[in-house]
Amino acid sequence: MSRDGAPGWWTTAFGRPYLTAYAHRDDASAEREAEFIASLLALTPGARLLDAGCGSGRHARAFALRGARVAGLDLSEDLLAAARRDDGVGYVRGDVRRLPFRDGAFAHAVSLFTAFGYFDEKGDRAHLTELRRVLASGGTFAIDFLNPPHVVGSLVPESSHTAGGLEIRERRRIREGRVEKDVEIRETATGATHRWTESVRLYDRAHLETLLSGAGFRVTAVRGDLAGGAWSERAPRLVLGAVAA
C-alpha cells in the first residue's frame, strides 16, 4: 500500500504498455551488464541466484546462460508472462517484502534497473531484510540504483517520444526526497491512454550503505555504472556489491 493507504503505484505501472515503452532495454544490453555483475558477485556455475524484481527476465536469462540456477521474482503478471520461456529460469510471482523462499536458499541475489526504493523507508528496510534472509551466510548481493546527485543535476522536467505505436510523455520532479515521474502512454491506433506516477526514494550512497548494514550486509564494492566504472557524484548509477554477514 502507498502512504495514503491506496494500492501502491508499482501494482499497476508495470503492464504491457511499460514493456513497449522500455523495449530499448533488450537482452543484448542485459548480457553486457550481467557480465560485470557476475564478476561483482563472484558468480559460480551451478549456484542459486535470485533476481528480485526481474521484470521481463532480461538479466535472469543472462545469468542462467552463465551457469547459475536462477529464480526470477516479480509482482507483475504481465512482465512475468513476457519473461516465461524455455530459458532455464524459474519465475515466481511475489512481493519483495515477503519473499516466498526459505532461509538461506540462495548463494547470490541481485536488484537491478532501480527495483528498489518504491516503498516508505520501513518497506524498503523490509525489502533488504528479506533479501538477506534468503541469502546463505557469505552469499553475495548486487544492487543497481539511482545515483541521487546525478539525478538532481540532470533531471529533465518533461520529455516525449514514440515507440511501437505508442506516444509516450513523461514529466519528472523531485519532491519530499523522492524522484517522481508522471507517465502518459497513448496508443496511436486506438486512442487508449494509460497513466501512472512512479515514485522512488532518493537514497544517497551513505544512507543506502547504512540500510544494507542494518539488514545484515557488508558493502564490499561501489561502482558508478553497470560496466564497472568508478563511482562519483557525477556517475549515472550507484551500484553496490555486498556480502551477507
Buried (B, 14 or more C-beta within 10 A) or exposed (E): EBEEEEEBBBBEBBBBBBBBBBEEBEBEBBBEBBBBBBEBBEBBEEBBBBBBBBBBBBBBBBBBBBBBBBBBBBBBEBBBEBBBEEBBBBBBEBBBBEBEBEEBBBBBBBBBBBBBBBBEEEBBBBBBBBBBBBBBEEBBBBBBBBBBBBBEEEEEEEEEEEEEEBBBBBBBEEEEEBBBBBBBBBBEEEEEEBEBEBBBBBBBBEBBBEBBBEBBBEBBBBBBBBEBBEBEBEBBBBBBBBBBE
